[in-house]
């Protein structure tokens, strides 16, 4: 006989006297992560190993504390480390489209930017002063005077030569005009034409000599002009170099330990000397060159764009990027409108999360990362190449071919932690080969932990820490005990506790509210119970509507009496954050024929694959037990009554088998009992999910129709440890009004349901007389004869090989 489950087995009660405290305010601080030893070890390993590719994928369901755990570990690990380097972008004077990246010790990049700004301002002022000084004016005048004297001597000699040849030179905007002289008077063109031909030829010969001399003199004058410019430029560079040397030497001495900065300062010095006209304030020629820009605008050329400043950082960087869009991840190049067009330069380069986390840790939600175009591929490229490259997304699509900036890549040294669910990890691992190489450490957070004394104590520590952090009322021991029981309920396992601390924290917060409404100074057991009940009440309107249908007998469920071929099966409805069970009537009818087992749900296309599998297993059971010598020929139909949606799962397969055995044997089934559990071909009853909701669903139905004391539920024996039932169900069981029957086999279950022994097969091959199995076998033989089958013939068809 199957024994009813005792009250103690219906839930795992927590004794508040064994907690070791009266109130949570007596407890110390919470240390470490509760119940995640596997994940903690993996975190330690993944975060401390520095080899390439050992980035982390943290898998776990929401509410398990993985975010809190990861950030806590990162903060603890990063705190004692040195801050990472500063990074900035500066202009590349040879190619303005390829800005240079400069590395600085932490905190020094911002100082360099300020010093460069002061330096440029000082250069502008000092150069202006020195070029307006009396000494510079004097040296410039002397140089120009010397050149002027040389030009005058050349022009004087040219005039003398012209006079000797009988000409006078007239200066015009386009050069020299040679006029012949006769009798001391310049000859006009009209008079020149009247001269004899031999005179004209003589004048022409002498003119050619003068023109040759003019050409020679002009070449000498051009040389003087170039010399003058070179002298002026040399003078300007000499004066400016003196100013720059004094100013820039201060910068060079401050950053003499940074070779790249020294090279950059030398380039700045050379560029300023090459563009002195801008600093002197000379007007440009209207072209596009540096001289066409104002000094103020041109000084931007020497700005320092500080990309990352770790001057105030304590320890290594810890960055959690909630929205890892492409530009937020690898950085971006901004643009501004200027005269109707968009322009940019190196000062508009902005850092991304990879820049800020460089040298530290970067945490990314994987779902958002994968949903952002280019972000996932860019992250993999950065980790693979070990550098951060900022480029335009359109370049990858090949949409635009316009010239754009290509900042120098920055070396990358970062530990990336992806946060996601276990299913997505499997997808990435299977479909993305690079994922396996770049994220070699899996950190999986479990949703439950063993219900040990230490973990029970941790529930109290968790509640105490939450109350202190959020200034909530503290819990007494009975409240913590009730919270522990609810933790087991969330896992549906008496030997486990939930690690979904987000849900538990919400229970404590709501209980604190109810304690406040009642004017209590502490949270007690009734407040925890009220919070749990109210959370259910806010979501169980569909459950109440279903109960109304049962109360109105719109849904037909019998909870007393005995009926042949009919059994109450149990199913679970999941709606968002809640799930509830309800009974469903299953009926079976049998008759002559060779149709086999016909699953009406499948034939009407309302049966899922797992349900179909369960029905086919029934055929295997009948064949194993009753068709070893003779073939079975029956036509049996199974159906879920008043079911209008898809039926799936095999948790009702035992109930279907009970209904079929009842229909075959003629023994009626007690309608005050409901059944859940799957079955195998050997008649073993197997565990199912949602056992608590199913038991409570039938209990609620019985309560609506009236508890008689003969009602209860058959569950798989292996589900006994999963019972964490409501208080009212446990109370009814204590008072003998409701019963739980854990069964291991179909034989045990049919005996409970019919009150008739299942029967064992005797040595003569027949089942014991007066038993269910004997009645089933006799009926099958009768049906086989009625269908025209001769039992002595070789079996031609076994039950279950037909449709369904």
C-alpha angles and dihedrals in degrees: 000000000000112000121222115247112259122238091255091060095053093074139357104246119204116222108221090203089066095056093082098227139073099211134011092241086074091063126093128235122301113253125196130346119313119239098345103106093143093050093044092055091048091049092051091051097043096047097045101044110089102192118122117270097022095119119141137247110196109202126190146116119272114273097030092111096249094135092050092045095049095047090046091051093045093050092048093047096044098046099079094043126096117259115258125254125282118243131202139170123231133182121276102219093199093052119016090193093063109059117195124237118223125196121215134180110261112291097011101092094070090049091051090051091053093046092049090051091050090045094054091047090049091049091052092051098040095046091049091050096046094048090051093048123115093237093055091046091050095050091046091050092049092051093048091045092054091049090046092053091052091049090050092052092051093049091045092053090048092053091048091052091049092051091049089055092047100259139114122213121225118193117225133174088259099046139279123341113208114213120185118230124216121181090352094304129104111248117236120223094250092052090045091058091054093056119108115266095247090055091051092052091050091050091048092052092050090045091057090055090051092047090052090052090048091053091051091049092048090053089051090049091052089051088051090049091052090046090051092051092046090049091049092046091045090049091048093048091046092052094042092045089055090053094044094046091058093046100040095045088070091056093044092052091050092053102031089126092062111074096188091052091051090053091048093051090052089052090050090052093050093046093052091050089050092053103038092136089072093053092044088058095239115160117249128234095250093261130123098261128109092269089064091063128081118249091246094055093042092054087068084073088074097043122124117227106208104210100176125019116186095169094119097034121122109209128334119337119271112192127179110192108197095183108037099187116165096258092042090052106045100018132252144241112234126208135206132204117254122173093335098315136086117248134178142179139180093284089068096061110117129198125246131209091272090058093049093046094044109130091018141046134310122195119197133179103235097211092058091042093055093045093057114087114245093357098104094045092046091051092051091047092051092049093044096048096035094230141089115239120189113206140147118273090221089062089066092051093048090228098129129033099189118132112263138176120277108196117203109266117251120226112252127217109164140135110227121205117194117202117206148116126289094248094059090049090058091049093051092044092052100041106031116059092188090057090065091053098044102038106042098154120075116194111190123190115207123221093221143031137196116284096238127152089253093053091045087053088049089060088061092047090050092051091047092050092048093050092050094045096049098030094243128157113272123248126242120227094264090054091052090048090053090049090052090052089050089051089058090046091056090056094039088226129109091209097049139065128209120251092196091113093169089068092044091049090054090053090053092047092051091045088053088055093052090047088053092049089053093047093243122154094210138035111252135187093270091057092053090048091048092051091051092047094047092049087055093044093054091057107031101081091115089052091053091048089053090049089053090055089052092047091050089047091237084127106051113223124157116209098177138035131046124277129177118235095007130104137167111242124191129228136175128230116204116202114172111293095358137062129190136181131228134178123249125196115239119194131188129195126185134193144151119300143081099261094112119203110344115198104205090195090059094043090053090047092244096111123093126219096261092049090050090051090052092053091049089053088060088062089052091052093051091047093050094048106033109018104059093109105016133033120248120233115182141130111225129172127199126191143168104233118227092007114140102166134064116296116210139160130059098247090107095051093099090050090051090050092050090052091049094048090049092050091049097043098039092228112133125234123232106248092203088074128074127199137215131169140088124253136216128215091264093057098257116147112228134203123268136188130256094034094153094051091047095051092045092047092058091042090055090050091050090048090054092051095036132273112255102179092246096081130102148118134269111221132175111271089233089061093060092096090053094063112114099153132183120269094250092054092049090047092052090050090049090054093047095248098115132027140199118210115195109202131187101192141025089248091059091047097048090051091055093045098046103024087229123114114256092224133221128239113259128218091266090061095252127112121247111279119257094025132119094248092050091051092048092050092049092050092049091052090050093049091049090054091046090054091056098257122142108219090208091061120091110275110265102179134015127211112267095032092095128073116325 
